[in-house]
């Protein structure tokens, strides 16, 4: 966003700095996104999953509430005319991809979760093809096949015998469902219903939707004696999720899109797998095995092949 002025815009005093700042922000943004699974993996032993997700999105909603007020007329119109739409967005993006992801981290590693979750852009292409008739090129189809081959390598741990025993990890399967849910969220986020809404206000509405949908389940966890945050480490993990994984991650990406364009900003998201796996190994001490290395290379190859911008003639 740029401020309007009544005079001709003066040349940027430092063009190189003006270009460097957005690039630096976009180098950090995938790191902030990747921190969610690391914070979640370290915090989930002390906080029940629905409670953790509820606290995350309630805090984010409160911090974003000024944007709701500033765009209150358009927000009111959207909330009243499209109640199912914003509730579904909250369910897909904050319920399943919030509590569902934290629940899955009780069964699998942040390394596996990061690599599987990264395939959501490939699922976006599939959903747009199925429901909106989006034309799909041969390169995109090849990228989807390669990307899901990488997921298969991760889920099977490079061992085809898993297919005969059907002993899949529940957490890995839940992350596949979460990646599909995030793809559905991404597809529904675009369209005429949300046209005219400022991005920050729309994000605030979705966080409110997620908090409302998570509240009954968080209350149930509390009444049944599930783990509640009691230690400094638990509250520190929650704070990290709210500040880094939510506010800085989403606002950084929006800033990058505004300054660099969506195509350039999306290229930086290819850093999610190496950042996420690196954090899991260095911070959590998770093992990095051969099938992870093969999987990360295969998933990244599929992502680049399927989502890289087409060259203009």
Secondary structure, 3 states (H helix, E strand, C coil): CCCCCCCCCCCCCCHHHHHHHHHHHHHHHHHHHHHHHHHHHHHCCCCCHHHHHHHHHHHHHHHHHHHHHHCHHHHHHHHHHCHHHHHHHHHHHHHHHHHHHHHHCCCCCHHHHHHHHCCHHHHHHHHHHHHHCCCCCHHHHHHHHHHHHHHHHHHCCCCCHHHHHCCCCHHHHHHHHHHHHHHHHHHHHCCHHHCCCCHHHHHHHHHHHHHHHHHHHHHHHHHCCCCCCCCHHHHHHHHHHHHHHHHHHHHHHHHHHHHHCHHHHHHHHHHHHHHHHHHHHHHHCCCCCHHHHHHHHHHHHHHHHHHCCCCCC
